[in-house]
């Protein structure tokens, strides 16, 4: 399984290495970062006190294999963002689902949230279905658009309410 641990400056180079195109970076972070991702961008990002930033560690190998964040949003539920299982050898094993579960549990527990939200690009069917399988539902009143290499990407807002 996986465990979450605070993301540190020592983790920046590994994270940067997971993105080989602008599209892969935008899929991960939306408009948060610019291509190419740099250590300076991540250092600035890490100073944002509204963000709880984690690395994902495979417990068996102790390797850092992914990344995830929770953003405290004023007057809204916290937002899960920048989720990735970056180490390709660990993809397709249900770890993205487990990452989402663990971040959701932190938002409900440590932040006492009544709901959590996230955004997913409408073309990213695997991620969309993963979030639906965990109980997230599309909020039809909220969506974002991003332009990537001249194409418009639509990000659907999805919400999960605490039971």
FIBA-805019 format. One line per 10 residues: their letters; for each residue z, x, y of C-alpha. Coordinates in steps of 0.25 Angstrom, whole numbers. Layout:
# residues N
a> Z X Y; ... $
//
This chain:
# residues 163
xxxxxxxxxx> 0 0 0; 1 4 15; 11 6 25; 10 6 40; 16 17 49; 15 20 64; 1 26 68; 3 40 74; -5 50 82; -7 58 68 $
xxxxxxxxxx> -15 46 63; -25 45 74; -36 54 68; -35 47 54; -37 34 61; -49 39 70; -56 44 57; -57 30 52; -67 26 62; -81 32 61 $
xxxxxxxxxx> -88 21 70; -85 13 82; -87 0 74; -76 5 64; -66 8 76; -69 -5 83; -67 -13 69; -53 -6 68; -48 -7 83; -57 -17 90 $
xxxxxxxxxx> -59 -12 105; -45 -4 104; -52 10 103; -65 16 107; -75 24 98; -73 35 94; -58 33 92; -49 45 97; -35 50 95; -33 47 110 $
xxxxxxxxxx> -37 33 109; -27 31 97; -16 39 105; -18 29 117; -18 17 107; -5 22 101; 2 21 114; 0 6 115; 14 0 112; 8 -14 108 $
xxxxxxxxxx> 3 -7 96; 9 -5 82; 0 5 76; 1 9 61; -6 18 51; -8 13 37; -3 22 26; -6 21 11; 7 22 5; 2 28 -8 $
xxxxxxxxxx> -6 39 -2; 1 40 12; -12 40 19; -15 34 32; -26 24 29; -26 14 40; -21 9 53; -16 -4 59; -9 -9 72; -2 -21 78 $
xxxxxxxxxx> -3 -24 92; 7 -32 100; -1 -42 109; 6 -49 120; 7 -64 118; -1 -63 105; 2 -60 91; 2 -45 87; -12 -40 83; -15 -32 71 $
xxxxxxxxxx> -26 -22 75; -33 -9 71; -31 -11 56; -39 -2 47; -38 5 33; -45 17 38; -45 25 25; -57 20 18; -51 23 4; -40 13 7 $
xxxxxxxxxx> -49 1 11; -52 -11 2; -38 -10 -4; -31 -21 4; -24 -12 13; -30 -18 26; -24 -31 22; -10 -24 19; -11 -17 33; -14 -31 39 $
xxxxxxxxxx> -2 -37 32; 7 -25 36; 3 -26 51; 5 -41 51; 19 -40 44; 23 -30 55; 18 -39 66; 26 -51 60; 38 -42 57; 40 -31 68 $
xxxxxxxxxx> 33 -39 79; 38 -53 75; 24 -59 77; 21 -73 73; 7 -69 71; -3 -57 71; -17 -56 75; -29 -47 73; -44 -46 76; -55 -44 66 $
xxxxxxxxxx> -70 -42 68; -77 -55 63; -87 -46 55; -75 -39 48; -74 -49 36; -65 -40 27; -55 -39 38; -56 -53 42; -54 -58 28; -42 -48 26 $
xxxxxxxxxx> -35 -54 38; -38 -69 34; -32 -66 20; -19 -62 27; -19 -75 34; -25 -71 48; -33 -82 54; -44 -81 65; -39 -85 79; -52 -92 84 $
xxxxxxxxxx> -47 -91 98; -47 -76 99; -58 -65 96; -62 -52 102; -76 -46 104; -79 -31 104; -93 -24 106; -96 -13 96; -109 -6 97; -115 -18 104 $
xxxxxxxxxx> -110 -28 94; -100 -38 97; -88 -39 87; -79 -51 86; -65 -49 83; -58 -61 77; -43 -63 80; -35 -67 68; -20 -71 67; -10 -72 57 $
xxx> 3 -80 60; 16 -77 54; 21 -87 43 $
//
